[in-house]
Amino acid sequence: MKPARPQAESIPSLLVYPAMTVDRLHTAEVQQDQMRRLHNARASQRAARYDRINRASAL
């Protein structure tokens, strides 16, 4: 029986990635970006709150 893809025999199996790997990496990057934005937003809100509290006590 002839292999369906004879060129695949010469490629080591470690180099052949399933198509879903790219999608998973992209999903991970999107999630990481969302978490970074959320972290930055919370840090900004925390800084604004800190400034308001300290400004009120200085007066």
N, C-alpha and C positions, 0 to 999 in steps of 0.2 A: 504494500500500500504506500502510495506517495504522500508525503506530508503536505498539508494545506499551504503552509508558508515555508518553503525551503530556506529562505534567507533568515528566518528566525532561529534556525539551528546554530548559526554562527554567532548570534548575539547571546552573551551570557544572560541567564534568567534574572540576575540582579539589576540589569539595566532596563528591563522591560517593566514599565510601570502601568498599572491600570489607569484608565481614563479618570476615575473618581479621585485619584490622588491630587490632581490639579484643583479640582473643585473643593476638596477638603482643605487644601492649603489656602485657597482663596477665602473660604468661609472662616478659617482661623484668623487670617489677616483682617477681615472685616470685623470680626468679634473683638480682636485686639484693639483695633482703631476705635470701636464704640466704647470699650472699657477705658481707653486713654482719654477720650473726650469727656466721659462721665467723671473720671477722676479730676480732670482739669476744671470742669464746671463746679464740682463740689469744693475744690480747693479755692476757687475764685469766690464762691459764696462764703466760705469760711473766712477768707481774708477780709471781705467786705464787712462781715459781722464783727470781726475783731476790731476793725477800724472804727466802726460806729460805737462800739462799747467803750473803747479807749478815748475817743473824741468826746463822748458825753461825760466821762469821768474827769477829763482835763479841764472842763469849763467850770 
